[in-house]
């Protein structure tokens, strides 16, 4: 699933490319992709795009009419700017926003989703209703750019791995970056938040900000439109089971669940002790 850094760079690059563009037509060929019906999506024809921004792990396209399109990419969605219109055989496009041609020719904002689990969604609403929408109002404080308040991560007994991924606690962290943040902070994924020492809490909050800032800087230095469907993420531990830790040389270990894998360095994070496999456990989902 795209997380805060990936959604942030998508919003920035698209904003630079389409702000001020006039909408020629808008449609939703994807079944059940629209979670709102009034105002209708095709009513955006003739409107202009004011900008594209991020909210948590969601994208928001603002229009000059005062409407905003809230988009959640879920696990396999992408929002891309294409130089030609989707063809009749395209089965991946969920939302199409066709822009009036500019000097470079045709342009189309395309929400695409790959795989069989079609879960990406969009809602069109007045801009002033974005923050009170049920999917936005429940979000905790943004993980970046402002520092997360220390009380957010020290007033609960939950394990850090599940706490940090809970969007109601902190908005923007998912399964990829939680591994990276905990490795940077040298903390066990299963350490209870209430057991954090003040210095550990400070390390954790610094790791959240610094890893996201570094990731966004990395993306900005090397990415342009069109974005690749799979971004080259600057990762140290996630997805690197069996590789050497870049800090200490210990092999990266993993805890396997039914649908995903948690990666960590035993020497750096768990006192040298490997964690038990939890493939059959329902804990920390």
DRENKOL-840613 format. One record per atom (N, C-alpha, C): atom name; x, y, z. Coordinates in Angstrom, 1 decimal. Example, Ala and Ser with C-alpha at 12.3 -4.5 7.8 and 13.67 -1.06 7.14 Angstrom:
2
- N  13.2  -5.7  7.8
- CA  12.3  -4.5  7.8
- C  13.2  -3.3  7.8
- N  12.8  -2.2  7.1
- CA  13.7  -1.1  7.1
- C  12.9  0.0  7.9
// end
This chain:
285
- N  0.8  -1.2  0.0
- CA  0.0  0.0  0.0
- C  0.9  1.3  0.0
- N  0.6  2.2  -0.9
- CA  1.4  3.5  -0.8
- C  1.2  4.1  0.5
- N  2.3  4.6  1.1
- CA  2.2  5.2  2.4
- C  2.6  6.7  2.3
- N  2.8  7.4  3.4
- CA  2.9  8.9  3.3
- C  3.9  9.4  2.3
- N  5.2  8.9  2.3
- CA  6.1  9.4  1.4
- C  5.7  9.2  -0.1
- N  5.2  8.1  -0.4
- CA  4.8  7.8  -1.8
- C  3.6  8.6  -2.2
- N  2.6  8.8  -1.3
- CA  1.5  9.6  -1.7
- C  1.9  11.1  -1.7
- N  2.8  11.5  -0.9
- CA  3.3  12.9  -0.9
- C  3.9  13.2  -2.2
- N  4.9  12.4  -2.7
- CA  5.5  12.7  -3.9
- C  4.6  12.6  -5.1
- N  3.6  11.7  -5.0
- CA  2.6  11.7  -6.1
- C  1.8  13.0  -6.1
- N  1.4  13.5  -5.0
- CA  0.6  14.7  -4.9
- C  1.5  15.9  -5.4
- N  2.7  16.0  -5.0
- CA  3.6  17.1  -5.4
- C  3.8  17.1  -6.9
- N  4.1  16.0  -7.5
- CA  4.4  16.0  -9.0
- C  3.1  16.2  -9.8
- N  2.0  15.6  -9.4
- CA  0.8  15.8  -10.1
- C  0.3  17.3  -9.9
- N  0.5  17.9  -8.8
- CA  0.1  19.3  -8.6
- C  0.9  20.2  -9.5
- N  2.2  19.9  -9.6
- CA  3.0  20.8  -10.6
- C  2.5  20.6  -12.0
- N  2.0  19.4  -12.3
- CA  1.7  19.1  -13.7
- C  0.3  19.6  -14.1
- N  -0.7  19.5  -13.2
- CA  -2.1  19.7  -13.6
- C  -2.8  20.9  -13.0
- N  -2.2  21.6  -12.1
- CA  -2.8  22.8  -11.5
- C  -3.1  23.8  -12.6
- N  -4.4  24.2  -12.6
- CA  -4.8  25.1  -13.6
- C  -5.4  24.5  -14.9
- N  -5.3  23.2  -15.0
- CA  -5.8  22.5  -16.2
- C  -7.4  22.4  -16.1
- N  -8.0  22.5  -17.3
- CA  -9.4  22.4  -17.4
- C  -9.9  21.0  -17.7
- N  -10.9  20.6  -17.0
- CA  -11.4  19.2  -17.2
- C  -12.3  19.1  -18.4
- N  -12.0  18.2  -19.3
- CA  -12.9  18.0  -20.4
- C  -14.0  17.0  -20.1
- N  -13.7  16.0  -19.4
- CA  -14.7  15.0  -18.9
- C  -14.2  14.2  -17.8
- N  -15.1  13.6  -17.0
- CA  -14.8  12.8  -15.9
- C  -15.7  11.6  -15.8
- N  -15.2  10.4  -15.6
- CA  -16.1  9.2  -15.5
- C  -15.4  8.2  -14.6
- N  -16.2  7.2  -14.2
- CA  -15.7  6.2  -13.3
- C  -16.1  4.8  -13.9
- N  -15.3  4.3  -14.7
- CA  -15.6  3.0  -15.3
- C  -15.5  1.8  -14.3
- N  -14.7  2.0  -13.2
- CA  -14.6  1.0  -12.2
- C  -15.8  0.8  -11.4
- N  -16.3  -0.5  -11.3
- CA  -17.4  -0.8  -10.5
- C  -17.2  -0.5  -9.0
- N  -18.1  0.2  -8.4
- CA  -18.1  0.5  -7.0
- C  -17.0  1.3  -6.5
- N  -16.3  2.0  -7.4
- CA  -15.2  2.8  -7.0
- C  -15.6  4.1  -6.3
- N  -16.8  4.7  -6.8
- CA  -17.3  5.9  -6.2
- C  -18.1  5.6  -5.0
- N  -17.7  6.2  -3.8
- CA  -18.4  6.1  -2.6
- C  -19.4  7.3  -2.4
- N  -19.5  8.1  -3.3
- CA  -20.4  9.2  -3.3
- C  -21.1  9.3  -4.6
- N  -22.3  9.9  -4.7
- CA  -23.1  10.0  -5.9
- C  -23.5  11.4  -6.2
- N  -23.6  12.2  -5.2
- CA  -24.0  13.6  -5.3
- C  -22.9  14.5  -4.6
- N  -22.3  15.4  -5.4
- CA  -22.5  15.7  -6.8
- C  -22.0  14.7  -7.7
- N  -22.5  14.5  -8.9
- CA  -22.0  13.5  -9.8
- C  -20.6  13.8  -10.4
- N  -19.8  12.8  -10.6
- CA  -18.5  12.9  -11.1
- C  -18.4  13.6  -12.4
- N  -19.4  13.3  -13.3
- CA  -19.3  13.8  -14.7
- C  -19.6  15.3  -14.7
- N  -20.1  15.9  -13.5
- CA  -20.3  17.3  -13.4
- C  -19.1  18.1  -13.3
- N  -17.9  17.4  -13.2
- CA  -16.6  18.1  -13.2
- C  -16.2  18.7  -14.6
- N  -16.9  18.3  -15.6
- CA  -16.6  18.7  -17.0
- C  -16.7  20.3  -17.0
- N  -15.7  20.9  -17.5
- CA  -15.6  22.4  -17.6
- C  -15.0  23.0  -16.3
- N  -14.8  22.2  -15.3
- CA  -14.1  22.7  -14.1
- C  -12.6  22.8  -14.3
- N  -12.0  23.5  -13.4
- CA  -10.5  23.6  -13.4
- C  -9.9  23.0  -12.1
- N  -8.7  22.4  -12.3
- CA  -8.0  21.8  -11.1
- C  -7.2  22.9  -10.4
- N  -7.5  23.1  -9.2
- CA  -6.8  24.1  -8.4
- C  -5.5  23.5  -7.9
- N  -5.5  22.2  -7.5
- CA  -4.3  21.6  -7.0
- C  -4.5  20.1  -6.6
- N  -3.4  19.5  -6.3
- CA  -3.4  18.1  -5.7
- C  -2.6  18.1  -4.4
- N  -3.2  17.5  -3.4
- CA  -2.5  17.4  -2.1
- C  -2.7  16.1  -1.4
- N  -2.1  15.9  -0.3
- CA  -2.1  14.6  0.4
- C  -2.8  14.9  1.7
- N  -3.6  13.9  2.2
- CA  -4.2  13.8  3.5
- C  -4.0  12.4  4.1
- N  -3.1  12.2  5.0
- CA  -2.8  10.9  5.5
- C  -2.2  10.1  4.3
- N  -2.8  8.9  4.0
- CA  -2.4  8.1  2.9
- C  -3.3  8.3  1.7
- N  -4.1  9.4  1.7
- CA  -5.1  9.7  0.7
- C  -4.7  10.9  -0.1
- N  -5.2  11.0  -1.3
- CA  -5.0  12.1  -2.2
- C  -6.3  12.9  -2.3
- N  -6.1  14.2  -2.5
- CA  -7.2  15.1  -2.6
- C  -6.9  16.0  -3.9
- N  -7.9  16.0  -4.8
- CA  -7.8  16.9  -6.0
- C  -8.8  18.0  -5.8
- N  -8.4  19.2  -5.7
- CA  -9.2  20.4  -5.5
- C  -9.6  21.0  -6.8
- N  -10.8  21.4  -6.9
- CA  -11.3  22.1  -8.2
- C  -11.8  23.5  -7.9
- N  -11.7  24.3  -8.9
- CA  -12.1  25.7  -8.7
- C  -13.5  26.0  -8.4
- N  -14.4  25.0  -8.6
- CA  -15.8  25.1  -8.3
- C  -16.1  25.0  -6.8
- N  -15.0  24.6  -6.0
- CA  -15.2  24.4  -4.6
- C  -15.4  22.9  -4.3
- N  -15.3  22.0  -5.3
- CA  -15.4  20.6  -5.0
- C  -14.0  20.0  -4.8
- N  -14.0  18.9  -4.2
- CA  -12.7  18.1  -4.0
- C  -13.0  16.6  -4.2
- N  -12.1  16.0  -4.8
- CA  -12.2  14.5  -5.0
- C  -11.2  13.8  -4.1
- N  -11.7  13.1  -3.1
- CA  -10.9  12.4  -2.1
- C  -10.6  11.0  -2.7
- N  -9.4  10.5  -2.7
- CA  -9.0  9.2  -3.3
- C  -8.2  8.4  -2.4
- N  -8.5  7.2  -2.2
- CA  -7.7  6.3  -1.4
- C  -7.2  5.2  -2.4
- N  -5.9  5.1  -2.5
- CA  -5.3  4.1  -3.4
- C  -5.4  2.7  -2.9
- N  -5.6  2.5  -1.6
- CA  -5.6  1.2  -1.0
- C  -4.3  0.5  -1.3
- N  -4.3  -0.8  -1.5
- CA  -3.0  -1.6  -1.6
- C  -2.4  -1.6  -3.0
- N  -3.2  -1.4  -4.1
- CA  -2.7  -1.6  -5.4
- C  -3.1  -0.5  -6.4
- N  -3.5  0.6  -5.9
- CA  -4.0  1.7  -6.7
- C  -2.8  2.7  -7.1
- N  -2.9  3.4  -8.2
- CA  -2.0  4.4  -8.6
- C  -2.8  5.5  -9.2
- N  -2.4  6.8  -9.0
- CA  -3.0  7.9  -9.7
- C  -1.9  8.5  -10.6
- N  -2.1  8.4  -11.9
- CA  -1.0  8.8  -12.9
- C  -1.6  9.8  -13.9
- N  -0.7  10.6  -14.5
- CA  -1.0  11.4  -15.6
- C  -0.5  10.8  -16.8
- N  -1.4  10.5  -17.8
- CA  -1.1  9.8  -19.0
- C  -1.2  10.8  -20.2
- N  -0.4  10.5  -21.2
- CA  -0.3  11.4  -22.4
- C  -1.3  11.0  -23.5
- N  -2.1  9.9  -23.2
- CA  -3.2  9.6  -24.1
- C  -4.3  9.0  -23.4
- N  -5.5  8.9  -24.0
- CA  -6.7  8.3  -23.3
- C  -6.6  6.8  -23.2
- N  -7.3  6.4  -22.1
- CA  -7.4  4.9  -21.9
- C  -8.1  4.3  -23.1
- N  -7.7  3.1  -23.6
- CA  -8.3  2.4  -24.7
- C  -9.5  1.6  -24.2
- N  -10.3  1.1  -25.1
- CA  -11.5  0.4  -24.8
- C  -11.2  -1.0  -24.1
- N  -10.0  -1.5  -24.3
- CA  -9.6  -2.8  -23.7
- C  -9.0  -2.6  -22.3
- N  -8.8  -1.4  -21.8
- CA  -8.2  -1.1  -20.5
- C  -9.2  -1.6  -19.4
- N  -8.7  -2.5  -18.6
- CA  -9.5  -3.1  -17.5
- C  -9.0  -2.7  -16.1
- N  -8.0  -1.8  -16.1
- CA  -7.4  -1.4  -14.8
- C  -7.8  0.0  -14.4
- N  -8.4  0.8  -15.3
- CA  -8.8  2.2  -14.9
- C  -10.1  2.2  -14.1
- N  -10.0  2.9  -13.0
- CA  -11.2  3.0  -12.1
- C  -11.9  4.4  -12.2
- N  -11.0  5.4  -12.3
- CA  -11.5  6.8  -12.5
- C  -10.7  7.5  -13.6
- N  -11.4  8.1  -14.6
- CA  -10.7  8.8  -15.6
- C  -11.1  10.3  -15.6
- N  -10.1  11.2  -15.5
- CA  -10.4  12.6  -15.6
- C  -9.6  13.2  -16.8
- N  -10.3  13.4  -17.9
- CA  -9.7  13.8  -19.1
- C  -9.6  15.4  -19.1
- N  -8.3  15.8  -19.4
- CA  -8.1  17.3  -19.4
- C  -8.0  17.8  -20.8
- N  -8.4  19.1  -20.9
- CA  -8.3  19.7  -22.3
- C  -6.9  19.6  -22.7
- N  -6.6  19.3  -24.0
- CA  -5.3  19.2  -24.5
- C  -4.5  20.5  -24.3
- N  -3.2  20.4  -24.0
- CA  -2.3  21.6  -23.9
- C  -1.3  21.5  -25.1
- N  -0.2  22.2  -25.0
- CA  0.8  22.2  -26.0
- C  1.4  20.8  -26.2
- N  1.4  20.0  -25.1
- CA  1.9  18.6  -25.2
- C  0.9  17.6  -25.7
- N  -0.3  18.0  -26.0
- CA  -1.3  17.1  -26.5
- C  -2.3  16.6  -25.4
- N  -2.9  15.4  -25.6
- CA  -3.9  14.9  -24.7
- C  -3.3  14.6  -23.4
- N  -4.1  14.8  -22.3
- CA  -3.7  14.4  -21.0
- C  -4.9  13.8  -20.2
- N  -4.6  12.8  -19.4
- CA  -5.7  12.1  -18.7
- C  -5.2  11.7  -17.3
- N  -5.8  12.1  -16.2
- CA  -5.6  11.6  -14.9
- C  -6.3  10.3  -14.8
- N  -5.5  9.3  -14.4
- CA  -6.1  8.0  -14.4
- C  -5.9  7.2  -13.1
- N  -6.9  6.9  -12.3
- CA  -6.8  6.1  -11.2
- C  -6.9  4.7  -11.6
- N  -5.8  3.9  -11.5
- CA  -5.7  2.5  -11.9
- C  -5.5  1.6  -10.7
- N  -5.9  0.4  -10.9
- CA  -5.8  -0.6  -9.8
- C  -5.5  -1.9  -10.4
- N  -4.5  -2.6  -10.0
- CA  -4.1  -3.9  -10.5
- C  -4.5  -5.0  -9.6
- N  -4.6  -6.2  -10.1
- CA  -5.0  -7.4  -9.3
- C  -6.5  -7.6  -9.3
- N  -6.8  -8.6  -8.5
- CA  -8.3  -9.0  -8.5
- C  -9.0  -8.3  -7.3
- N  -8.3  -7.8  -6.3
- CA  -8.9  -7.1  -5.2
- C  -9.1  -5.6  -5.5
- N  -10.2  -5.3  -6.0
- CA  -10.5  -3.9  -6.4
- C  -11.1  -3.1  -5.2
- N  -10.2  -2.4  -4.5
- CA  -10.6  -1.8  -3.3
- C  -10.4  -0.3  -3.3
- N  -9.7  0.3  -4.3
- CA  -9.5  1.7  -4.3
- C  -10.8  2.4  -4.4
- N  -10.9  3.6  -3.8
- CA  -12.2  4.3  -3.9
- C  -12.0  5.8  -4.0
- N  -13.1  6.5  -4.3
- CA  -13.0  8.0  -4.5
- C  -14.4  8.6  -4.0
- N  -14.3  9.8  -3.5
- CA  -15.5  10.5  -3.1
- C  -15.4  12.0  -3.6
- N  -16.5  12.5  -4.2
- CA  -16.5  13.8  -4.6
- C  -17.4  14.6  -3.6
- N  -16.9  15.7  -3.1
- CA  -17.7  16.5  -2.1
- C  -17.2  17.9  -2.1
- N  -18.0  18.8  -1.5
- CA  -17.5  20.2  -1.3
- C  -16.2  20.2  -0.5
- N  -15.3  21.0  -0.8
- CA  -14.0  21.0  -0.2
- C  -14.1  21.2  1.3
- N  -15.1  22.0  1.8
- CA  -15.2  22.2  3.2
- C  -15.6  21.0  4.0
- N  -16.0  20.0  3.3
- CA  -16.5  18.7  4.0
- C  -15.4  17.7  4.1
- N  -14.2  18.0  3.5
- CA  -13.1  17.0  3.5
- C  -12.8  16.6  4.9
- N  -12.5  17.6  5.8
- CA  -12.0  17.3  7.1
- C  -13.1  16.6  8.0
- N  -14.4  16.8  7.7
- CA  -15.4  16.2  8.5
- C  -15.9  14.8  7.9
- N  -15.3  14.5  6.7
- CA  -15.7  13.2  6.1
- C  -15.3  12.1  7.1
- N  -16.0  11.0  7.1
- CA  -15.8  9.9  8.1
- C  -14.4  9.3  7.9
- N  -13.9  9.2  6.7
- CA  -12.6  8.6  6.5
- C  -11.4  9.5  6.8
- N  -11.7  10.8  6.9
- CA  -10.6  11.8  7.3
- C  -10.7  12.2  8.7
- N  -11.9  12.4  9.2
- CA  -12.1  12.8  10.6
- C  -11.6  11.8  11.6
- N  -11.5  10.6  11.3
- CA  -11.0  9.6  12.2
- C  -9.5  9.5  12.3
- N  -8.8  10.2  11.4
- CA  -7.3  10.1  11.3
- C  -6.7  10.8  12.5
- N  -5.6  10.2  13.0
- CA  -4.8  10.9  14.0
- C  -3.9  12.0  13.4
- N  -3.0  12.5  14.2
- CA  -2.2  13.6  13.7
- C  -1.3  13.0  12.5
- N  -1.0  13.9  11.6
- CA  -0.1  13.5  10.5
- C  1.3  13.1  11.0
- N  1.9  12.1  10.4
- CA  3.2  11.6  10.8
- C  4.3  12.6  10.4
- N  4.0  13.4  9.4
- CA  5.0  14.4  8.8
- C  4.2  15.5  8.1
- N  4.6  16.7  8.1
- CA  6.0  17.2  8.5
- C  6.1  17.6  10.0
- N  4.9  18.0  10.6
- CA  5.0  18.4  12.0
- C  5.3  17.2  13.0
- N  6.1  17.5  14.0
- CA  6.4  16.4  15.0
- C  5.2  15.8  15.6
- N  5.1  14.5  15.8
- CA  4.0  13.8  16.4
- C  4.1  14.1  17.9
- N  3.0  14.5  18.5
- CA  3.0  14.8  20.0
- C  3.4  13.5  20.8
- N  4.3  13.6  21.7
- CA  4.8  12.5  22.4
- C  3.7  11.7  23.1
- N  2.7  12.3  23.6
- CA  1.6  11.6  24.2
- C  0.9  10.6  23.4
- N  1.0  10.8  22.1
- CA  0.3  9.9  21.1
- C  0.9  8.5  21.2
- N  2.2  8.4  21.5
- CA  2.9  7.1  21.5
- C  3.3  6.6  22.9
- N  2.8  7.3  24.0
- CA  3.2  6.9  25.3
- C  2.1  6.6  26.3
- N  0.9  6.8  25.8
- CA  -0.3  6.7  26.7
- C  -1.2  5.5  26.4
- N  -0.6  4.5  25.8
- CA  -1.3  3.3  25.5
- C  -0.4  2.1  25.7
- N  -1.0  1.0  26.0
- CA  -0.2  -0.3  26.3
- C  0.0  -1.1  25.0
- N  -0.4  -0.6  23.9
- CA  -0.3  -1.4  22.7
- C  1.1  -1.6  22.2
- N  1.4  -2.7  21.5
- CA  2.7  -2.9  20.9
- C  2.9  -1.9  19.8
- N  4.2  -1.4  19.7
- CA  4.5  -0.4  18.7
- C  4.1  -0.7  17.3
- N  4.3  -1.9  16.9
- CA  4.1  -2.3  15.5
- C  2.6  -2.1  15.1
- N  1.7  -2.4  16.0
- CA  0.3  -2.2  15.6
- C  -0.1  -0.8  15.9
- N  0.4  -0.1  16.9
- CA  0.1  1.2  17.3
- C  0.4  2.2  16.1
- N  1.7  2.1  15.6
- CA  2.1  3.0  14.6
- C  1.4  2.9  13.3
- N  0.9  1.7  13.0
- CA  0.1  1.5  11.7
- C  -1.3  1.9  11.8
- N  -1.8  2.2  13.0
- CA  -3.2  2.5  13.2
- C  -3.4  4.0  12.8
- N  -4.1  4.2  11.7
- CA  -4.3  5.5  11.2
- C  -5.1  6.5  12.1
- N  -5.8  5.9  13.1
- CA  -6.5  6.7  14.1
- C  -5.5  7.2  15.1
- N  -4.3  6.7  15.2
- CA  -3.3  7.1  16.1
- C  -2.3  8.1  15.4
- N  -1.8  7.7  14.3
- CA  -0.9  8.5  13.5
- C  -1.2  8.3  12.0
- N  -1.4  9.3  11.2
- CA  -1.8  9.1  9.9
- C  -0.6  9.1  8.9
- N  -0.5  8.0  8.2
- CA  0.5  7.9  7.1
- C  1.4  6.7  7.1
- N  1.5  6.0  8.3
- CA  2.5  4.9  8.4
- C  1.8  3.6  8.1
- N  2.5  2.8  7.3
- CA  1.9  1.4  7.0
- C  3.0  0.4  7.2
- N  2.8  -0.8  6.6
- CA  3.7  -2.0  6.9
- C  5.1  -1.8  6.5
- N  5.3  -1.0  5.4
- CA  6.7  -0.8  5.0
- C  7.4  0.1  5.9
- N  6.9  1.3  6.1
- CA  7.7  2.3  6.8
- C  7.7  2.0  8.3
- N  6.8  1.3  8.9
- CA  6.8  1.0  10.3
- C  8.1  0.1  10.6
- N  8.4  -0.8  9.7
- CA  9.7  -1.6  9.9
- C  10.9  -0.6  9.9
- N  10.9  0.3  8.9
- CA  12.0  1.2  8.8
- C  12.1  2.1  10.0
- N  11.0  2.6  10.5
- CA  11.0  3.6  11.6
- C  11.5  2.9  12.9
- N  11.0  1.7  13.1
- CA  11.4  0.9  14.4
- C  12.9  0.5  14.3
- N  13.4  0.2  13.1
- CA  14.8  -0.1  13.0
- C  15.6  1.1  13.2
- N  15.2  2.3  12.7
- CA  16.0  3.5  12.9
- C  16.0  3.9  14.4
- N  14.9  3.6  15.1
- CA  14.8  4.0  16.5
- C  15.3  2.9  17.4
- N  15.8  1.8  16.8
- CA  16.3  0.6  17.6
- C  15.4  0.1  18.6
- N  14.1  -0.1  18.2
- CA  13.1  -0.6  19.1
- C  12.4  -1.8  18.6
- N  12.1  -2.7  19.5
- CA  11.4  -3.9  19.1
- C  10.0  -3.6  18.6
- N  9.5  -4.3  17.6
- CA  8.2  -4.1  17.1
- C  7.1  -4.5  18.2
- N  7.5  -5.3  19.1
- CA  6.5  -5.8  20.1
- C  6.6  -5.1  21.4
- N  7.5  -4.1  21.5
- CA  7.6  -3.4  22.8
- C  6.4  -2.6  23.0
- N  5.9  -2.6  24.2
- CA  4.7  -1.8  24.6
- C  5.0  -0.3  24.6
- N  4.1  0.4  24.1
- CA  4.3  1.9  24.0
- C  4.4  2.5  25.4
- N  3.6  2.0  26.3
- CA  3.6  2.5  27.7
- C  4.9  2.2  28.4
- N  5.7  1.3  27.9
- CA  7.0  0.9  28.5
- C  8.2  1.7  28.0
- N  7.9  2.6  27.0
- CA  9.0  3.4  26.5
- C  9.6  4.3  27.5
- N  10.9  4.3  27.6
- CA  11.6  5.3  28.4
- C  11.6  6.7  27.6
- N  11.7  7.8  28.3
- CA  11.6  9.1  27.6
- C  12.6  9.2  26.5
- N  13.8  8.7  26.6
- CA  14.8  8.7  25.5
- C  14.4  7.9  24.4
- N  13.7  6.7  24.6
- CA  13.2  5.9  23.6
- C  12.1  6.5  22.8
- N  11.2  7.2  23.5
- CA  10.1  7.9  22.9
- C  10.6  9.0  22.0
- N  11.7  9.7  22.4
- CA  12.3  10.8  21.6
- C  12.9  10.2  20.4
- N  13.6  9.0  20.5
- CA  14.2  8.4  19.3
- C  13.1  8.0  18.3
- N  12.0  7.5  18.8
- CA  10.9  7.0  18.0
- C  10.3  8.2  17.2
- N  10.0  9.3  17.9
- CA  9.4  10.4  17.2
- C  10.4  11.0  16.2
- N  11.7  11.1  16.5
- CA  12.7  11.6  15.6
- C  12.8  10.6  14.4
- N  12.7  9.3  14.6
- CA  12.8  8.4  13.5
- C  11.6  8.5  12.5
- N  10.4  8.8  13.0
- CA  9.2  9.0  12.2
- C  9.5  10.2  11.2
- N  9.9  11.3  11.8
- CA  10.1  12.5  11.0
- C  11.2  12.3  10.1
- N  12.4  11.9  10.6
- CA  13.6  11.8  9.8
- C  13.5  10.8  8.6
- N  12.9  9.7  8.9
- CA  12.8  8.7  7.8
- C  11.9  9.1  6.7
- N  10.8  9.8  7.1
- CA  9.9  10.3  6.1
- C  10.5  11.5  5.3
- N  11.2  12.3  6.0
- CA  11.8  13.5  5.3
- C  12.9  12.9  4.3
- N  13.7  12.0  4.8
- CA  14.7  11.4  3.9
- C  14.1  10.7  2.7
- N  13.0  10.0  2.9
- CA  12.3  9.3  1.8
- C  11.8  10.3  0.7
- N  11.1  11.4  1.2
- CA  10.6  12.4  0.3
- C  11.7  13.1  -0.4
- N  12.8  13.4  0.3
- CA  14.0  14.0  -0.4
- C  14.5  13.1  -1.5
- N  14.6  11.8  -1.2
- CA  15.1  10.8  -2.1
- C  14.2  10.8  -3.4
- N  12.9  10.8  -3.2
- CA  12.0  10.7  -4.3
- C  12.1  12.0  -5.1
- N  12.1  13.2  -4.4
- CA  12.2  14.4  -5.2
- C  13.5  14.6  -6.0
- N  14.5  13.9  -5.6
- CA  15.8  14.1  -6.3
- C  15.9  13.2  -7.5
- N  15.0  12.2  -7.6
- CA  15.1  11.3  -8.8
- C  13.9  10.9  -9.5
- N  12.7  11.4  -9.1
- CA  11.5  11.0  -9.7
- C  10.9  12.1  -10.5
- N  10.3  11.7  -11.7
- CA  9.5  12.7  -12.5
- C  8.3  11.9  -13.0
- N  7.4  12.6  -13.6
- CA  6.2  12.0  -14.2
- C  6.6  11.4  -15.6
- N  6.1  10.3  -16.0
- CA  5.2  9.4  -15.2
- C  5.9  8.6  -14.2
- N  5.3  8.5  -13.0
- CA  5.9  7.7  -11.9
- C  5.8  6.3  -12.3
- N  6.8  5.5  -11.9
- CA  6.7  4.0  -12.1
- C  5.6  3.5  -11.2
- N  5.0  2.4  -11.7
- CA  4.0  1.7  -10.9
- C  4.5  1.3  -9.5
- N  5.8  0.9  -9.5
- CA  6.4  0.5  -8.2
- C  7.6  1.4  -8.0
- N  7.5  2.2  -6.9
- CA  8.6  3.2  -6.7
- C  9.8  2.5  -6.1
- N  11.0  3.0  -6.4
- CA  12.2  2.5  -5.8
- C  12.4  3.0  -4.4
- N  12.0  2.3  -3.4
- CA  12.0  2.8  -2.0
- C  13.3  2.7  -1.4
- N  13.8  3.7  -0.6
- CA  15.1  3.7  0.1
- C  15.0  2.9  1.4
- N  15.0  1.6  1.4
- CA  14.7  0.8  2.5
- C  16.0  0.1  3.1
- N  16.0  0.0  4.4
- CA  17.1  -0.7  5.1
- C  16.8  -2.1  5.6
- N  15.5  -2.3  6.0
- CA  15.1  -3.6  6.5
- C  13.9  -4.3  5.9
- N  12.9  -3.5  5.5
- CA  11.7  -4.1  5.0
- C  12.0  -4.8  3.7
- N  11.5  -6.1  3.6
- CA  11.7  -6.9  2.4
- C  13.1  -7.4  2.3
- N  14.0  -7.2  3.3
- CA  15.4  -7.6  3.2
- C  15.7  -8.8  4.1
- N  14.8  -9.7  4.3
- CA  15.1  -10.8  5.1
- C  16.3  -11.6  4.6
- N  17.2  -12.0  5.5
- CA  18.4  -12.7  5.1
- C  19.6  -11.9  4.6
- N  19.4  -10.6  4.4
- CA  20.4  -9.7  4.1
- C  21.1  -9.1  5.3
- N  22.3  -8.6  5.2
- CA  23.0  -8.0  6.3
- C  22.5  -6.6  6.7
- N  22.3  -6.4  8.0
- CA  21.9  -5.1  8.5
- C  23.0  -4.1  8.1
- N  22.6  -2.9  7.6
- CA  23.6  -2.0  7.2
- C  24.3  -1.3  8.3
- N  23.8  -1.4  9.6
- CA  24.4  -0.8  10.7
- C  25.4  -1.8  11.5
- N  25.0  -3.1  11.6
- CA  25.7  -4.0  12.4
- C  26.2  -5.2  11.7
- N  25.7  -5.5  10.6
- CA  26.1  -6.7  9.8
- C  25.3  -8.0  10.1
- N  24.4  -7.9  11.2
- CA  23.6  -9.1  11.6
- C  22.6  -9.3  10.4
- N  22.2  -10.6  10.2
- CA  21.2  -10.9  9.2
- C  19.8  -10.3  9.6
- N  19.1  -9.7  8.7
- CA  17.8  -9.3  8.9
- C  16.9  -10.5  9.1
- N  16.1  -10.5  10.1
- CA  15.1  -11.5  10.4
- C  13.7  -11.0  10.0
- N  12.7  -12.0  10.0
- CA  11.4  -11.6  9.7
- C  10.4  -12.4  10.5
- N  9.3  -11.8  10.8
- CA  8.1  -12.5  11.4
- C  7.1  -12.6  10.4
- N  6.7  -13.8  10.0
- CA  5.7  -14.0  8.9
- C  4.3  -14.1  9.5
- N  3.4  -13.4  8.8
- CA  2.0  -13.5  9.1
- C  1.4  -14.1  7.8
- N  0.1  -14.3  7.9
- CA  -0.6  -14.9  6.8
- C  -0.5  -14.1  5.5
- N  -0.7  -12.7  5.7
- CA  -0.7  -11.8  4.5
- C  0.4  -10.9  4.4
- N  1.3  -10.9  5.3
- CA  2.4  -9.9  5.2
- C  3.6  -10.4  6.1
- N  4.7  -9.6  6.0
- CA  5.9  -10.0  6.8
- C  6.5  -8.7  7.5
- N  6.9  -8.9  8.7
- CA  7.5  -7.9  9.5
- C  9.0  -8.1  9.5
- N  9.9  -7.1  9.2
- CA  11.3  -7.3  9.2
- C  12.0  -6.5  10.2
- N  13.1  -7.0  10.8
- CA  13.8  -6.4  11.9
- C  15.2  -6.9  12.0
- N  16.0  -6.2  12.7
- CA  17.4  -6.7  13.0
- C  17.5  -7.1  14.5
- N  17.7  -8.4  14.8
- CA  17.7  -8.8  16.2
- C  18.7  -8.1  17.0
- N  20.0  -7.9  16.5
- CA  21.0  -7.2  17.3
- C  20.6  -5.8  17.7
- N  20.0  -5.1  16.7
- CA  19.7  -3.7  16.9
- C  18.4  -3.4  17.7
- N  17.5  -4.4  17.6
- CA  16.1  -4.1  18.1
- C  15.6  -5.0  19.2
- N  16.1  -6.2  19.2
- CA  15.5  -7.2  20.2
- C  16.5  -7.8  21.1
- N  17.6  -7.1  21.3
- CA  18.7  -7.7  22.2
- C  19.3  -9.0  21.8
- N  19.3  -9.2  20.4
- CA  19.9  -10.4  19.9
- C  18.9  -11.6  19.8
- N  17.7  -11.4  20.4
- CA  16.8  -12.6  20.4
- C  15.9  -12.5  19.2
- N  15.8  -13.6  18.4
- CA  14.9  -13.7  17.3
- C  13.4  -13.8  17.8
- N  12.5  -13.1  17.1
- CA  11.1  -13.2  17.4
- C  10.4  -14.4  16.8
- N  9.4  -14.8  17.5
- CA  8.7  -16.0  17.0
- C  7.9  -15.8  15.8
- N  7.8  -16.8  14.9
- CA  6.9  -16.7  13.8
- C  5.4  -16.6  14.2
- N  4.6  -15.8  13.6
- CA  3.3  -15.6  14.0
- C  2.3  -15.8  12.9
- N  2.6  -16.7  12.0
- CA  1.8  -17.0  10.8
- C  0.4  -17.4  11.2
- N  0.2  -18.0  12.4
- CA  -1.1  -18.5  12.8
- C  -1.7  -17.6  13.8
- N  -1.0  -16.5  14.1
- CA  -1.5  -15.6  15.2
- C  -2.4  -14.5  14.6
- N  -3.4  -14.1  15.4
- CA  -4.2  -13.0  15.0
- C  -3.7  -11.7  15.7
- N  -2.7  -11.8  16.5
- CA  -2.2  -10.6  17.2
- C  -1.5  -9.6  16.2
- N  -1.6  -8.3  16.5
- CA  -0.8  -7.3  15.7
- C  -1.2  -7.2  14.3
- N  -2.4  -7.6  13.9
- CA  -2.8  -7.4  12.5
- C  -3.1  -6.0  12.2
// end
